[in-house]
Amino acid sequence: MGLPVISIRDITAVHGYIFIAGLFLFLFTILAPLAAGESLSAGIELENTNSYTEKPFGSSRADVDGDNTTPLKNFSVSESSIRTATFHSPLLIQDEEEDEIVVRKIRFTGNDNIRSRTLRSLIRTRTNREMLGISRFTPWYYLYQLTGRWGESPAFLDRHTVANDVERIKLYYENMGFFEAEVDTSIVEFRDNRVEVSFLINEGPSSTIRSVSYSGLPEFDDNPATHDRFYNNTLLGRSAIDDSTFRVNRQYNAQDLRAEQTRIINFLRDNGYASVQRDSVRALIRRDEEDPLQLDILMRINPGSIYQFGDLYIDLAGPGSSQEYEETHTLNEEPYTAGGRTIYMRKQDSAQTRFSLLTDQILFQPGNTFNNSLYLQTVNEFQNLGMLSIRRFGLSEDGSRPDYSRSDIPVHFDLQTLPKHSLRTEFFGMRRYGFGTGIGLNYSNSNLFGRAENLTIGFNTNVELVTQSDFTDSRTFFNTFQARIDYSVPRLNFPFSALDKRRFFTGGRTSYQLSYGQSNQPLFDINFDTRFNLRYEVSHSQRFTSFLDLLQLDIVDADPSDTFLDFLRDQFRGTDEMGNPQTDEEVERRFEFQRILEDFRPQFSSIVRYTFRSQNTNLIKRNYGYFSEYSVAIGGNIPYLMDRFMFSPGEITGTLPSPLGISQNALGYSQFLKLTADYRRYIPIGPEAVLAFRGFGGFAHPYNKSETIPLSRRFFAGGSNDIRGWGPFSLGPGDIPADSVAISGGEIKLAAFTELRQIMFENIFNADWYLAWYTDAGNIWYGPRNDFTDEEDEDLLRDGKFSFDRFYEQIAIGTGLGVRLDWDFIVARFDFTFRAHDLQRGWFNNRRVYFSFGIGHSF
């Protein structure tokens, strides 16, 4: 039920769009020629000897890109070495005084084991930005050539950079085990001042790590299981040869050695060896005499001394600038400390915080063996409170290197609370059935009772102008009002409080939410929607998060609109024996009519839901990594138990009395099971382009005596954040037209999305401008228990029910182009979509273009 904004009358099918796009690409391609971290480690010199040779650890891809702070190897090459380098093109430009040369293409040859995309990310020689990864298709460069002002200036050749790139590629190959790799360059001038830079690679043979051994590991006599845990978690070994030697049999990769070094360091630091540094763990490499490509690795460990946590010092300042600490408190007994150590705490009155909040975040015990993971997790615990900032923390008073001459290491935290009260107003635009605007007001108290309790009270309202819809013939204003109270604490409350400080359960949060809303929409009015939710949230790691909605209750009282009721009467109006139309009263007595009204009957819904989320991406930019979310929910059991044991013992009526008299009608309920799976992947296909795709599947099924699930718990399709080209909630079920849908929503949903995003312009109005080409596909369907037959026993929902033999014919597909304005903190989205597969008109027969606007990427 999307709203057509643009009507293209001269193009009768999708072929017109394809023709325009093809013409655009053709003109640019034809007219283009007419338009005037730690760094890579040093290479290895492995001798053919029986002795071990020390090997500096290699770098990761991030290290190559210069993300770490270890000094880089000097990549500068003397002028003479550049001029004497072997190039295979007589057209190589040698004189630096000649005209500036534009790099139009970069090519790699001979790289059978390393992808060109990987090598391209290593080098600093660049071409102008290519569109959709098409070689030499650089429209921004062409625009600059034509205007001399707009677009992107030429990417000039720098021979020093090329020489450094040769060294970078060679060192990367060495880190991947190709110690005999050779890299050369060829620079070909195929047009005046236009060159192709080729990197010619002879990879040579790769080396294999045959075995890895460990020496110098402490015995851990007080806990032998620690010794076993170290070897069981090795990242290199596959099977044990003896107590400290393992078979490996995998290609040499310096990054694998680096990861193992990091594991060893972290393991030792978590078991008391606080002074361990990078140079405390070294890799020694020995070549086999008969087969130099077979390598044996010896991880030589120098753990140093074992340490304990010393005294703990915590200072907490208020939001102001006062330097005086009015309150002090010390703890020097179990369970807070051991071995005579002490916790010293000071705070200012303006902090309005209890000392117990500070001690609750401490995961280590002063006086116990040093554990770096517990120390860092304590830092995270303070950060996750949300009501203070960490001004400084460290293992010395001034934040300098710890004093390892002592057997204990003191810990210092310097904290400051944030302002307790905040008031925020917001104005926003929206588009659902039409265009609208709204206003919101939110008050927050970030430390209500002195233990980081957060209270938020919010109100928002909006008004939306709908000029035309299937159930609205003229301009109509629809509005929504919502009020909510959120209360949360940074810990797990009953019944999960015992898990709060356990491994993988730190950083827990318990939240309580109560909301009330009213809304009128084209199909129905919500007289009131009252919801309560008790949620537990746990961040198991940076990637993994769990949500448990233990108690979610929802009471909804809705009325269908008059125009919708008139539509239903007309749809189901039959004739009597004399051929006269049925009266409104006769139509309303029909089973079909009553079945639809069931969706608008006041409902009491309860849900217990568990959601697991895994993510490794930037949630705003979404330009790498992945995002996935899976949930399982069981609904309706609480009202069922109330019906069976409280209001009508021994009898199940299927309804409950309205609490507090908020509705004159009895409340219905449904028992159901609901499953969802959502996976999204973001693949960089160049420095400025991302290919994103998403898959979604959902299934809901009523059980026991229930035949349907509540309207608010069903799946819907369409909208700017779903399948574009269709309005919100207007697609499906199946291929039923929007103006013939008898029961809204569905119990099954399948959807797939792809989007290719490419930067067009950078830093215009402080935003990067993206061009996006996307395709959305999917639909919703009724489930098997959604039975709806007329008086003649004909299934009125057949076209909307899921069927394996024809569901694929009911997949709606929308595709189009969009523009993204990407600021660091927000993304504005403008999309223009046409329906490639309109379920009513078929393939490529819908001439309309549908516009949608959104905040943030659609997925």
Secondary structure as UniProt FT lines:
FT   STRAND          4..7
FT   HELIX           14..31
FT   HELIX           32..34
FT   STRAND          53..55
FT   HELIX           61..64
FT   TURN            65..66
FT   HELIX           79..83
FT   TURN            90..91
FT   TURN            96..97
FT   STRAND          102..109
FT   HELIX           116..122
FT   TURN            132..133
FT   TURN            135..136
FT   HELIX           139..147
FT   HELIX           159..175
FT   TURN            176..177
FT   TURN            179..180
FT   STRAND          182..191
FT   TURN            192..193
FT   STRAND          194..202
FT   STRAND          208..215
FT   TURN            221..222
FT   HELIX           224..232
FT   STRAND          239..240
FT   STRAND          245..251
FT   HELIX           254..269
FT   TURN            270..272
FT   TURN            274..275
FT   HELIX           278..280
FT   STRAND          281..287
FT   TURN            292..293
FT   STRAND          294..301
FT   STRAND          308..317
FT   STRAND          327..331
FT   TURN            334..336
FT   TURN            339..340
FT   STRAND          343..347
FT   HELIX           349..351
FT   HELIX           355..360
FT   TURN            366..367
FT   HELIX           372..384
FT   STRAND          388..394
FT   TURN            397..398
FT   TURN            404..405
FT   STRAND          408..417
FT   STRAND          421..431
FT   STRAND          435..445
FT   TURN            446..449
FT   STRAND          454..466
FT   TURN            470..471
FT   STRAND          476..489
FT   TURN            494..495
FT   HELIX           497..499
FT   TURN            500..501
FT   TURN            503..504
FT   TURN            506..507
FT   STRAND          509..520
FT   STRAND          524..539
FT   STRAND          544..560
FT   HELIX           562..572
FT   TURN            577..578
FT   HELIX           584..588
FT   HELIX           591..597
FT   HELIX           598..600
FT   STRAND          603..615
FT   TURN            619..621
FT   STRAND          625..635
FT   HELIX           637..642
FT   HELIX           643..647
FT   TURN            649..650
FT   STRAND          655..656
FT   HELIX           659..661
FT   STRAND          667..668
FT   STRAND          672..686
FT   TURN            687..688
FT   STRAND          689..702
FT   TURN            704..705
FT   HELIX           711..713
FT   TURN            720..721
FT   TURN            724..725
FT   TURN            728..729
FT   TURN            734..735
FT   HELIX           738..740
FT   STRAND          748..764
FT   TURN            765..766
FT   STRAND          767..782
FT   TURN            784..785
FT   TURN            791..792
FT   TURN            796..797
FT   HELIX           798..800
FT   TURN            804..806
FT   HELIX           807..810
FT   STRAND          812..822
FT   STRAND          827..838
FT   TURN            839..841
FT   STRAND          842..843
FT   STRAND          848..855
//
